[in-house]
């Protein structure tokens, strides 16, 4: 807030003229000096009034979105009239901005008295997390450019960016019998009950599992569930240790691991499979009870930050469910800790983190895969350039990890 260089020079010139006019006893010159000196002060009063009369409101559509999606930001200005120029700059983080280091800027010379004005611009967040959009800063200038005033028109709004979810199909083979889902338990009650479970077809089910006799009886496509009648669900372990990942920003191995975990959990929930997601710290992100919607889980993953831990210690992993571990770089001692927590084996996706940062030292992914296989784990290796659906397809098919190749650069 204050006078511009032009306004200060005009004020100084007017005061000097008035002083000289008093010394020379020139009344006309005194009037001219007083007018010149008061003009910048009058301009300052005008822009202070403009600050009080102009109102702004920001609206984000939507306020929650996945990485890579677009959000429309609308700025509604009302009040006025403007007595000069109003320049606006909305504060946007680089991870959510239209261009890094280039916040949206606007210049208003006239504000309609009815309805105001609507300014819009898009955002394309490239990194998950909670982004702060705002505040909206304004700079009001009088028509002569004698005074300017900086002020804040709107507060900060919260934009939640959740991980990108990739569509998956199929389910991995069950490695160990669990306690069973409620539906499976009911289907096996009583002596002589059939071992074949039937349910309506869902998108992604394999056609070879279609039960044609039940399909003809119910007049809709039905599938068999005899492959997993006593499946007790899936526990997904997400390794989010800072020391276990490479790369930067949205292209890091950590972000790939988070997106893979989000896609797997969302797919299992859509298949009505019990799922539990825990972090390397032992924190359960899915919460208590049966998860019926992936939205709370995605919100928790959206705010997940890397852990400073260097080990994989935590509570004992339940043996009543299948296990899927998404692991970054790990040493022999860290794998031994995981195997002690889960002696029964499970599924594992090993990230070859060196491919996310070619200048880094090679990761011992081949040795880690061999250790896990000897302990009874089914292992798939993921490298930079692969996609979550390719990893999941390889895991559900039970193919050897060598078949998983890096995708196009």
Steps between C-alpha positions, in 0.01 A plus 500: 500500500634839410586747230676405181821669390294737291274579795792562737668731249177689449449533875854624552467745212172635633639549852812673362285728286281591796804580716644722230162668451484585870854640492422710191148592620345363178147386575428361154819293512399380850164379367673311217750342740226396740300342218803308374582379852142393576451310172705187602327495839160513330603210274600300809158556657328384180680164488438444873131540423532258208651242736192511721251486213638210292418148622626169362412133543684192373337170402678174416320244285561236624678535835622139486645335192760242391848581373494624141134606499395860444339734748329824401565801722245779488553847648182703549557875542223734614464853633675796351506712298872490434680833515806396307659161437473183711767237434441154644738210563379169644756304701531143369764240593723377218373142544146617418558805283443542127870577455777475761584842639224675303196575720178603324486878454216729394451873448160663559425849367125492544271305732133469402270628772252215444619143522864589533760310299603135484862405434594136440816299449582125508738304720654161422656361822794270431567397860265357761453672834317793653571810293433853620340717232520864597496755635379722216713815505386826350681822414282806450641801312336839440448626142803732519731239649576709807412243770471124528364265762572127547244293688355149531157439349437132581643252754664166421290211365589132542541274197538127567677302229473121542706232322410397148300175494558267205236247405597139574345161428529155651614384843825333605489135606451445871815372667359396838154429642361772722202520726281561201270777397145505640358386170738208479428392854127494437544306178686223686254451784354159557590156383496435128511870401639568156855629469404721206413862584296695247464874466403742219764586242707810569712690253848347492391142582648230279256342255635153576343534846147545362256245649269433207243295690443784749510753218213323326305471828536866603490644148817700570870427482624318814858403591656231723707581808637156577860620451481726811213365717680556831691814409527732798589817311822681423741699715697753294828627646620828348868581545508881516843541657692796359821296497333224298408706194665699223395771257336837551147637498225316323749288305654340810478135596308600813220656295487188283471284814220720640310489169543122481374455857202728432412313180525158666291599802234668286481190279469262796230716657308503170524118498361496857825352629601586859809719485727660760769754407785561741815709468860421587436675834229250585218756457177357359356742243179310429361543850294247697234280348427387145592765242218563253626816328849595384447874556622521865798282409592724205472807724741341748745413221470853364639642825758225559855634539825301479610335821839571655531140617774285352363157597184302436413435861144509620224282643467137399319457170186286520528147362123480442517696175712504188790743506614743231810708573600792276866549585765752407873449546572279801805338651530138617435596861185691408366205301575271793284725718213477249531120474492473879179706507344285227652150508224349286599678177290708267513710184766766451556779249865608508580840354831518316556849638827549312300529175322807639836671551763368257783686674436313826678181600341176374235357731524140626159415356610164356645385833191618687273314258700180551478533880124547490445211259696265722270604786191406296409842361368560147711790365456749216757768415384844382726747325466864394273523198267219602138566590296369794274294274801321344636419846164371616450292185836334556417438865159349430639286219776367724759560229869514569628850575732491200198535277434849638694742286543872529244696305569761235704795622 
